[in-house]
Amino acid sequence: MAVLVLSGVLALVVAGCLCVVWAARGGPRWARAVATATLTAGELMRRAGRTGRSSGSGSDD
């Protein structure tokens, strides 16, 4: 089940990256919307990773 979920997430990430490339080349409006959502999600994940690392305990017991 976990493999199925991770495969789905990976497919969404790849599709989002393809939409970013397509939108950069002047793709349709829906591709630009997906690209914007993908870039926004990436930025949010990057910011969440920064704050999570700075407040981490340092051990993973």
mmCIF file of the N, C-alpha and C atoms, coordinates in Angstrom:
data_MODEL
# 
_entry.id   MODEL 
# 
loop_
_atom_site.group_PDB 
_atom_site.id 
_atom_site.type_symbol 
_atom_site.label_atom_id 
_atom_site.label_alt_id 
_atom_site.label_comp_id 
_atom_site.label_asym_id 
_atom_site.label_entity_id 
_atom_site.label_seq_id 
_atom_site.pdbx_PDB_ins_code 
_atom_site.Cartn_x 
_atom_site.Cartn_y 
_atom_site.Cartn_z 
_atom_site.occupancy 
_atom_site.B_iso_or_equiv 
_atom_site.pdbx_formal_charge 
_atom_site.auth_seq_id 
_atom_site.auth_comp_id 
_atom_site.auth_asym_id 
_atom_site.auth_atom_id 
_atom_site.pdbx_PDB_model_num 
ATOM 1   N N  . MET A 1 1  ? 0.821  -1.195 0.000   1.00 0.00 ? 1  MET A N  1 
ATOM 2   C CA . MET A 1 1  ? 0.000  0.000  0.000   1.00 0.00 ? 1  MET A CA 1 
ATOM 3   C C  . MET A 1 1  ? 0.868  1.263  0.000   1.00 0.00 ? 1  MET A C  1 
ATOM 4   N N  . ALA A 1 2  ? 1.934  1.233  0.807   1.00 0.00 ? 2  ALA A N  1 
ATOM 5   C CA . ALA A 1 2  ? 2.820  2.391  0.882   1.00 0.00 ? 2  ALA A CA 1 
ATOM 6   C C  . ALA A 1 2  ? 3.509  2.639  -0.453  1.00 0.00 ? 2  ALA A C  1 
ATOM 7   N N  . VAL A 1 3  ? 3.853  1.549  -1.154  1.00 0.00 ? 3  VAL A N  1 
ATOM 8   C CA . VAL A 1 3  ? 4.495  1.694  -2.456  1.00 0.00 ? 3  VAL A CA 1 
ATOM 9   C C  . VAL A 1 3  ? 3.542  2.358  -3.444  1.00 0.00 ? 3  VAL A C  1 
ATOM 10  N N  . LEU A 1 4  ? 2.271  2.014  -3.355  1.00 0.00 ? 4  LEU A N  1 
ATOM 11  C CA . LEU A 1 4  ? 1.263  2.611  -4.235  1.00 0.00 ? 4  LEU A CA 1 
ATOM 12  C C  . LEU A 1 4  ? 1.122  4.115  -3.972  1.00 0.00 ? 4  LEU A C  1 
ATOM 13  N N  . VAL A 1 5  ? 1.100  4.486  -2.713  1.00 0.00 ? 5  VAL A N  1 
ATOM 14  C CA . VAL A 1 5  ? 0.989  5.904  -2.350  1.00 0.00 ? 5  VAL A CA 1 
ATOM 15  C C  . VAL A 1 5  ? 2.223  6.675  -2.804  1.00 0.00 ? 5  VAL A C  1 
ATOM 16  N N  . LEU A 1 6  ? 3.394  6.113  -2.545  1.00 0.00 ? 6  LEU A N  1 
ATOM 17  C CA . LEU A 1 6  ? 4.626  6.787  -2.957  1.00 0.00 ? 6  LEU A CA 1 
ATOM 18  C C  . LEU A 1 6  ? 4.740  6.885  -4.475  1.00 0.00 ? 6  LEU A C  1 
ATOM 19  N N  . SER A 1 7  ? 4.264  5.874  -5.181  1.00 0.00 ? 7  SER A N  1 
ATOM 20  C CA . SER A 1 7  ? 4.263  5.932  -6.646  1.00 0.00 ? 7  SER A CA 1 
ATOM 21  C C  . SER A 1 7  ? 3.342  7.043  -7.146  1.00 0.00 ? 7  SER A C  1 
ATOM 22  N N  . GLY A 1 8  ? 2.207  7.202  -6.494  1.00 0.00 ? 8  GLY A N  1 
ATOM 23  C CA . GLY A 1 8  ? 1.286  8.275  -6.859  1.00 0.00 ? 8  GLY A CA 1 
ATOM 24  C C  . GLY A 1 8  ? 1.878  9.649  -6.609  1.00 0.00 ? 8  GLY A C  1 
ATOM 25  N N  . VAL A 1 9  ? 2.552  9.808  -5.476  1.00 0.00 ? 9  VAL A N  1 
ATOM 26  C CA . VAL A 1 9  ? 3.203  11.084 -5.159  1.00 0.00 ? 9  VAL A CA 1 
ATOM 27  C C  . VAL A 1 9  ? 4.308  11.381 -6.167  1.00 0.00 ? 9  VAL A C  1 
ATOM 28  N N  . LEU A 1 10 ? 5.081  10.364 -6.504  1.00 0.00 ? 10 LEU A N  1 
ATOM 29  C CA . LEU A 1 10 ? 6.145  10.545 -7.488  1.00 0.00 ? 10 LEU A CA 1 
ATOM 30  C C  . LEU A 1 10 ? 5.577  10.941 -8.849  1.00 0.00 ? 10 LEU A C  1 
ATOM 31  N N  . ALA A 1 11 ? 4.470  10.326 -9.247  1.00 0.00 ? 11 ALA A N  1 
ATOM 32  C CA . ALA A 1 11 ? 3.834  10.672 -10.522 1.00 0.00 ? 11 ALA A CA 1 
ATOM 33  C C  . ALA A 1 11 ? 3.354  12.120 -10.516 1.00 0.00 ? 11 ALA A C  1 
ATOM 34  N N  . LEU A 1 12 ? 2.804  12.579 -9.395  1.00 0.00 ? 12 LEU A N  1 
ATOM 35  C CA . LEU A 1 12 ? 2.362  13.974 -9.292  1.00 0.00 ? 12 LEU A CA 1 
ATOM 36  C C  . LEU A 1 12 ? 3.539  14.943 -9.369  1.00 0.00 ? 12 LEU A C  1 
ATOM 37  N N  . VAL A 1 13 ? 4.637  14.596 -8.745  1.00 0.00 ? 13 VAL A N  1 
ATOM 38  C CA . VAL A 1 13 ? 5.825  15.455 -8.771  1.00 0.00 ? 13 VAL A CA 1 
ATOM 39  C C  . VAL A 1 13 ? 6.380  15.551 -10.189 1.00 0.00 ? 13 VAL A C  1 
ATOM 40  N N  . VAL A 1 14 ? 6.475  14.420 -10.864 1.00 0.00 ? 14 VAL A N  1 
ATOM 41  C CA . VAL A 1 14 ? 6.989  14.425 -12.233 1.00 0.00 ? 14 VAL A CA 1 
ATOM 42  C C  . VAL A 1 14 ? 6.062  15.222 -13.147 1.00 0.00 ? 14 VAL A C  1 
ATOM 43  N N  . ALA A 1 15 ? 4.753  15.035 -13.000 1.00 0.00 ? 15 ALA A N  1 
ATOM 44  C CA . ALA A 1 15 ? 3.794  15.784 -13.820 1.00 0.00 ? 15 ALA A CA 1 
ATOM 45  C C  . ALA A 1 15 ? 3.900  17.287 -13.547 1.00 0.00 ? 15 ALA A C  1 
ATOM 46  N N  . GLY A 1 16 ? 4.090  17.645 -12.283 1.00 0.00 ? 16 GLY A N  1 
ATOM 47  C CA . GLY A 1 16 ? 4.249  19.060 -11.943 1.00 0.00 ? 16 GLY A CA 1 
ATOM 48  C C  . GLY A 1 16 ? 5.495  19.658 -12.561 1.00 0.00 ? 16 GLY A C  1 
ATOM 49  N N  . CYS A 1 17 ? 6.587  18.905 -12.541 1.00 0.00 ? 17 CYS A N  1 
ATOM 50  C CA . CYS A 1 17 ? 7.828  19.391 -13.150 1.00 0.00 ? 17 CYS A CA 1 
ATOM 51  C C  . CYS A 1 17 ? 7.682  19.549 -14.655 1.00 0.00 ? 17 CYS A C  1 
ATOM 52  N N  . LEU A 1 18 ? 7.001  18.614 -15.280 1.00 0.00 ? 18 LEU A N  1 
ATOM 53  C CA . LEU A 1 18 ? 6.763  18.731 -16.723 1.00 0.00 ? 18 LEU A CA 1 
ATOM 54  C C  . LEU A 1 18 ? 5.907  19.951 -17.041 1.00 0.00 ? 18 LEU A C  1 
ATOM 55  N N  . CYS A 1 19 ? 4.932  20.238 -16.198 1.00 0.00 ? 19 CYS A N  1 
ATOM 56  C CA . CYS A 1 19 ? 4.098  21.427 -16.419 1.00 0.00 ? 19 CYS A CA 1 
ATOM 57  C C  . CYS A 1 19 ? 4.907  22.709 -16.245 1.00 0.00 ? 19 CYS A C  1 
ATOM 58  N N  . VAL A 1 20 ? 5.862  22.707 -15.328 1.00 0.00 ? 20 VAL A N  1 
ATOM 59  C CA . VAL A 1 20 ? 6.716  23.887 -15.152 1.00 0.00 ? 20 VAL A CA 1 
ATOM 60  C C  . VAL A 1 20 ? 7.516  24.136 -16.429 1.00 0.00 ? 20 VAL A C  1 
ATOM 61  N N  . VAL A 1 21 ? 8.082  23.079 -16.999 1.00 0.00 ? 21 VAL A N  1 
ATOM 62  C CA . VAL A 1 21 ? 8.861  23.222 -18.234 1.00 0.00 ? 21 VAL A CA 1 
ATOM 63  C C  . VAL A 1 21 ? 7.953  23.659 -19.382 1.00 0.00 ? 21 VAL A C  1 
ATOM 64  N N  . TRP A 1 22 ? 6.786  23.040 -19.485 1.00 0.00 ? 22 TRP A N  1 
ATOM 65  C CA . TRP A 1 22 ? 5.864  23.359 -20.571 1.00 0.00 ? 22 TRP A CA 1 
ATOM 66  C C  . TRP A 1 22 ? 5.371  24.808 -20.455 1.00 0.00 ? 22 TRP A C  1 
ATOM 67  N N  . ALA A 1 23 ? 5.063  25.244 -19.234 1.00 0.00 ? 23 ALA A N  1 
ATOM 68  C CA . ALA A 1 23 ? 4.594  26.612 -19.027 1.00 0.00 ? 23 ALA A CA 1 
ATOM 69  C C  . ALA A 1 23 ? 5.690  27.617 -19.361 1.00 0.00 ? 23 ALA A C  1 
ATOM 70  N N  . ALA A 1 24 ? 6.938  27.268 -19.083 1.00 0.00 ? 24 ALA A N  1 
ATOM 71  C CA . ALA A 1 24 ? 8.047  28.167 -19.403 1.00 0.00 ? 24 ALA A CA 1 
ATOM 72  C C  . ALA A 1 24 ? 8.185  28.349 -20.912 1.00 0.00 ? 24 ALA A C  1 
ATOM 73  N N  . ARG A 1 25 ? 7.748  27.356 -21.654 1.00 0.00 ? 25 ARG A N  1 
ATOM 74  C CA . ARG A 1 25 ? 7.807  27.442 -23.114 1.00 0.00 ? 25 ARG A CA 1 
ATOM 75  C C  . ARG A 1 25 ? 6.522  27.993 -23.710 1.00 0.00 ? 25 ARG A C  1 
ATOM 76  N N  . GLY A 1 26 ? 5.605  28.485 -22.880 1.00 0.00 ? 26 GLY A N  1 
ATOM 77  C CA . GLY A 1 26 ? 4.384  29.103 -23.373 1.00 0.00 ? 26 GLY A CA 1 
ATOM 78  C C  . GLY A 1 26 ? 3.224  28.144 -23.527 1.00 0.00 ? 26 GLY A C  1 
ATOM 79  N N  . GLY A 1 27 ? 3.078  27.218 -22.601 1.00 0.00 ? 27 GLY A N  1 
ATOM 80  C CA . GLY A 1 27 ? 2.007  26.235 -22.657 1.00 0.00 ? 27 GLY A CA 1 
ATOM 81  C C  . GLY A 1 27 ? 0.639  26.859 -22.397 1.00 0.00 ? 27 GLY A C  1 
ATOM 82  N N  . PRO A 1 28 ? -0.393 26.018 -22.390 1.00 0.00 ? 28 PRO A N  1 
ATOM 83  C CA . PRO A 1 28 ? -1.755 26.511 -22.157 1.00 0.00 ? 28 PRO A CA 1 
ATOM 84  C C  . PRO A 1 28 ? -1.943 27.035 -20.736 1.00 0.00 ? 28 PRO A C  1 
ATOM 85  N N  . ARG A 1 29 ? -3.059 27.686 -20.528 1.00 0.00 ? 29 ARG A N  1 
ATOM 86  C CA . ARG A 1 29 ? -3.325 28.330 -19.243 1.00 0.00 ? 29 ARG A CA 1 
ATOM 87  C C  . ARG A 1 29 ? -3.351 27.322 -18.099 1.00 0.00 ? 29 ARG A C  1 
ATOM 88  N N  . TRP A 1 30 ? -3.937 26.138 -18.316 1.00 0.00 ? 30 TRP A N  1 
ATOM 89  C CA . TRP A 1 30 ? -4.007 25.156 -17.237 1.00 0.00 ? 30 TRP A CA 1 
ATOM 90  C C  . TRP A 1 30 ? -2.614 24.662 -16.850 1.00 0.00 ? 30 TRP A C  1 
ATOM 91  N N  . ALA A 1 31 ? -1.704 24.573 -17.817 1.00 0.00 ? 31 ALA A N  1 
ATOM 92  C CA . ALA A 1 31 ? -0.337 24.152 -17.500 1.00 0.00 ? 31 ALA A CA 1 
ATOM 93  C C  . ALA A 1 31 ? 0.368  25.224 -16.677 1.00 0.00 ? 31 ALA A C  1 
ATOM 94  N N  . ARG A 1 32 ? 0.082  26.476 -16.979 1.00 0.00 ? 32 ARG A N  1 
ATOM 95  C CA . ARG A 1 32 ? 0.665  27.561 -16.174 1.00 0.00 ? 32 ARG A CA 1 
ATOM 96  C C  . ARG A 1 32 ? 0.125  27.550 -14.755 1.00 0.00 ? 32 ARG A C  1 
ATOM 97  N N  . ALA A 1 33 ? -1.164 27.209 -14.608 1.00 0.00 ? 33 ALA A N  1 
ATOM 98  C CA . ALA A 1 33 ? -1.757 27.124 -13.266 1.00 0.00 ? 33 ALA A CA 1 
ATOM 99  C C  . ALA A 1 33 ? -1.139 25.979 -12.470 1.00 0.00 ? 33 ALA A C  1 
ATOM 100 N N  . VAL A 1 34 ? -0.948 24.833 -13.105 1.00 0.00 ? 34 VAL A N  1 
ATOM 101 C CA . VAL A 1 34 ? -0.320 23.698 -12.428 1.00 0.00 ? 34 VAL A CA 1 
ATOM 102 C C  . VAL A 1 34 ? 1.133  24.024 -12.085 1.00 0.00 ? 34 VAL A C  1 
ATOM 103 N N  . ALA A 1 35 ? 1.823  24.719 -12.987 1.00 0.00 ? 35 ALA A N  1 
ATOM 104 C CA . ALA A 1 35 ? 3.208  25.100 -12.733 1.00 0.00 ? 35 ALA A CA 1 
ATOM 105 C C  . ALA A 1 35 ? 3.296  26.051 -11.541 1.00 0.00 ? 35 ALA A C  1 
ATOM 106 N N  . THR A 1 36 ? 2.383  26.988 -11.468 1.00 0.00 ? 36 THR A N  1 
ATOM 107 C CA . THR A 1 36 ? 2.366  27.915 -10.335 1.00 0.00 ? 36 THR A CA 1 
ATOM 108 C C  . THR A 1 36 ? 2.118  27.168 -9.031  1.00 0.00 ? 36 THR A C  1 
ATOM 109 N N  . ALA A 1 37 ? 1.179  26.231 -9.051  1.00 0.00 ? 37 ALA A N  1 
ATOM 110 C CA . ALA A 1 37 ? 0.897  25.432 -7.854  1.00 0.00 ? 37 ALA A CA 1 
ATOM 111 C C  . ALA A 1 37 ? 2.103  24.588 -7.464  1.00 0.00 ? 37 ALA A C  1 
ATOM 112 N N  . THR A 1 38 ? 2.792  24.028 -8.446  1.00 0.00 ? 38 THR A N  1 
ATOM 113 C CA . THR A 1 38 ? 3.963  23.203 -8.177  1.00 0.00 ? 38 THR A CA 1 
ATOM 114 C C  . THR A 1 38 ? 5.086  24.037 -7.559  1.00 0.00 ? 38 THR A C  1 
ATOM 115 N N  . LEU A 1 39 ? 5.339  25.206 -8.140  1.00 0.00 ? 39 LEU A N  1 
ATOM 116 C CA . LEU A 1 39 ? 6.400  26.064 -7.607  1.00 0.00 ? 39 LEU A CA 1 
ATOM 117 C C  . LEU A 1 39 ? 6.053  26.573 -6.211  1.00 0.00 ? 39 LEU A C  1 
ATOM 118 N N  . THR A 1 40 ? 4.783  26.876 -5.972  1.00 0.00 ? 40 THR A N  1 
ATOM 119 C CA . THR A 1 40 ? 4.353  27.325 -4.647  1.00 0.00 ? 40 THR A CA 1 
ATOM 120 C C  . THR A 1 40 ? 4.513  26.209 -3.622  1.00 0.00 ? 40 THR A C  1 
ATOM 121 N N  . ALA A 1 41 ? 4.119  24.993 -3.993  1.00 0.00 ? 41 ALA A N  1 
ATOM 122 C CA . ALA A 1 41 ? 4.271  23.854 -3.083  1.00 0.00 ? 41 ALA A CA 1 
ATOM 123 C C  . ALA A 1 41 ? 5.744  23.598 -2.782  1.00 0.00 ? 41 ALA A C  1 
ATOM 124 N N  . GLY A 1 42 ? 6.586  23.715 -3.790  1.00 0.00 ? 42 GLY A N  1 
ATOM 125 C CA . GLY A 1 42 ? 8.024  23.529 -3.574  1.00 0.00 ? 42 GLY A CA 1 
ATOM 126 C C  . GLY A 1 42 ? 8.597  24.570 -2.634  1.00 0.00 ? 42 GLY A C  1 
ATOM 127 N N  . GLU A 1 43 ? 8.153  25.804 -2.794  1.00 0.00 ? 43 GLU A N  1 
ATOM 128 C CA . GLU A 1 43 ? 8.625  26.867 -1.907  1.00 0.00 ? 43 GLU A CA 1 
ATOM 129 C C  . GLU A 1 43 ? 8.159  26.629 -0.474  1.00 0.00 ? 43 GLU A C  1 
ATOM 130 N N  . LEU A 1 44 ? 6.920  26.200 -0.312  1.00 0.00 ? 44 LEU A N  1 
ATOM 131 C CA . LEU A 1 44 ? 6.411  25.906 1.034   1.00 0.00 ? 44 LEU A CA 1 
ATOM 132 C C  . LEU A 1 44 ? 7.173  24.751 1.674   1.00 0.00 ? 44 LEU A C  1 
ATOM 133 N N  . MET A 1 45 ? 7.488  23.726 0.896   1.00 0.00 ? 45 MET A N  1 
ATOM 134 C CA . MET A 1 45 ? 8.248  22.596 1.426   1.00 0.00 ? 45 MET A CA 1 
ATOM 135 C C  . MET A 1 45 ? 9.664  23.029 1.819   1.00 0.00 ? 45 MET A C  1 
ATOM 136 N N  . ARG A 1 46 ? 10.238 23.904 1.011   1.00 0.00 ? 46 ARG A N  1 
ATOM 137 C CA . ARG A 1 46 ? 11.586 24.383 1.328   1.00 0.00 ? 46 ARG A CA 1 
ATOM 138 C C  . ARG A 1 46 ? 11.591 25.188 2.619   1.00 0.00 ? 46 ARG A C  1 
ATOM 139 N N  . ARG A 1 47 ? 10.585 26.044 2.791   1.00 0.00 ? 47 ARG A N  1 
ATOM 140 C CA . ARG A 1 47 ? 10.508 26.835 4.025   1.00 0.00 ? 47 ARG A CA 1 
ATOM 141 C C  . ARG A 1 47 ? 10.215 25.947 5.228   1.00 0.00 ? 47 ARG A C  1 
ATOM 142 N N  . ALA A 1 48 ? 9.378  24.947 5.062   1.00 0.00 ? 48 ALA A N  1 
ATOM 143 C CA . ALA A 1 48 ? 9.067  24.034 6.163   1.00 0.00 ? 48 ALA A CA 1 
ATOM 144 C C  . ALA A 1 48 ? 10.306 23.232 6.548   1.00 0.00 ? 48 ALA A C  1 
ATOM 145 N N  . GLY A 1 49 ? 11.117 22.875 5.566   1.00 0.00 ? 49 GLY A N  1 
ATOM 146 C CA . GLY A 1 49 ? 12.346 22.143 5.854   1.00 0.00 ? 49 GLY A CA 1 
ATOM 147 C C  . GLY A 1 49 ? 13.340 22.981 6.623   1.00 0.00 ? 49 GLY A C  1 
ATOM 148 N N  . ARG A 1 50 ? 13.397 24.261 6.320   1.00 0.00 ? 50 ARG A N  1 
ATOM 149 C CA . ARG A 1 50 ? 14.313 25.157 7.046   1.00 0.00 ? 50 ARG A CA 1 
ATOM 150 C C  . ARG A 1 50 ? 13.914 25.279 8.504   1.00 0.00 ? 50 ARG A C  1 
ATOM 151 N N  . THR A 1 51 ? 12.646 25.524 8.768   1.00 0.00 ? 51 THR A N  1 
ATOM 152 C CA . THR A 1 51 ? 12.210 25.715 10.156  1.00 0.00 ? 51 THR A CA 1 
ATOM 153 C C  . THR A 1 51 ? 12.262 24.400 10.925  1.00 0.00 ? 51 THR A C  1 
ATOM 154 N N  . GLY A 1 52 ? 11.985 23.273 10.250  1.00 0.00 ? 52 GLY A N  1 
ATOM 155 C CA . GLY A 1 52 ? 12.030 21.983 10.934  1.00 0.00 ? 52 GLY A CA 1 
ATOM 156 C C  . GLY A 1 52 ? 13.431 21.601 11.350  1.00 0.00 ? 52 GLY A C  1 
ATOM 157 N N  . ARG A 1 53 ? 14.409 21.899 10.522  1.00 0.00 ? 53 ARG A N  1 
ATOM 158 C CA . ARG A 1 53 ? 15.784 21.538 10.847  1.00 0.00 ? 53 ARG A CA 1 
ATOM 159 C C  . ARG A 1 53 ? 16.342 22.392 11.976  1.00 0.00 ? 53 ARG A C  1 
ATOM 160 N N  . SER A 1 54 ? 15.967 23.642 12.020  1.00 0.00 ? 54 SER A N  1 
ATOM 161 C CA . SER A 1 54 ? 16.527 24.521 13.040  1.00 0.00 ? 54 SER A CA 1 
ATOM 162 C C  . SER A 1 54 ? 15.953 24.209 14.417  1.00 0.00 ? 54 SER A C  1 
ATOM 163 N N  . SER A 1 55 ? 14.736 23.637 14.480  1.00 0.00 ? 55 SER A N  1 
ATOM 164 C CA . SER A 1 55 ? 14.138 23.355 15.784  1.00 0.00 ? 55 SER A CA 1 
ATOM 165 C C  . SER A 1 55 ? 14.182 21.865 16.121  1.00 0.00 ? 55 SER A C  1 
ATOM 166 N N  . GLY A 1 56 ? 14.936 21.085 15.349  1.00 0.00 ? 56 GLY A N  1 
ATOM 167 C CA . GLY A 1 56 ? 15.027 19.639 15.602  1.00 0.00 ? 56 GLY A CA 1 
ATOM 168 C C  . GLY A 1 56 ? 15.848 19.317 16.825  1.00 0.00 ? 56 GLY A C  1 
ATOM 169 N N  . SER A 1 57 ? 15.641 18.118 17.374  1.00 0.00 ? 57 SER A N  1 
ATOM 170 C CA . SER A 1 57 ? 16.343 17.733 18.594  1.00 0.00 ? 57 SER A CA 1 
ATOM 171 C C  . SER A 1 57 ? 17.722 17.169 18.300  1.00 0.00 ? 57 SER A C  1 
ATOM 172 N N  . GLY A 1 58 ? 17.940 16.705 17.072  1.00 0.00 ? 58 GLY A N  1 
ATOM 173 C CA . GLY A 1 58 ? 19.258 16.207 16.717  1.00 0.00 ? 58 GLY A CA 1 
ATOM 174 C C  . GLY A 1 58 ? 19.379 14.702 16.797  1.00 0.00 ? 58 GLY A C  1 
ATOM 175 N N  . SER A 1 59 ? 18.450 14.019 17.470  1.00 0.00 ? 59 SER A N  1 
ATOM 176 C CA . SER A 1 59 ? 18.485 12.561 17.523  1.00 0.00 ? 59 SER A CA 1 
ATOM 177 C C  . SER A 1 59 ? 17.166 11.994 17.040  1.00 0.00 ? 59 SER A C  1 
ATOM 178 N N  . ASP A 1 60 ? 17.221 10.774 16.534  1.00 0.00 ? 60 ASP A N  1 
ATOM 179 C CA . ASP A 1 60 ? 16.038 10.155 15.958  1.00 0.00 ? 60 ASP A CA 1 
ATOM 180 C C  . ASP A 1 60 ? 15.768 8.822  16.637  1.00 0.00 ? 60 ASP A C  1 
ATOM 181 N N  . ASP A 1 61 ? 15.652 8.806  17.961  1.00 0.00 ? 61 ASP A N  1 
ATOM 182 C CA . ASP A 1 61 ? 15.467 7.553  18.708  1.00 0.00 ? 61 ASP A CA 1 
ATOM 183 C C  . ASP A 1 61 ? 14.055 7.059  18.587  1.00 0.00 ? 61 ASP A C  1 
# 
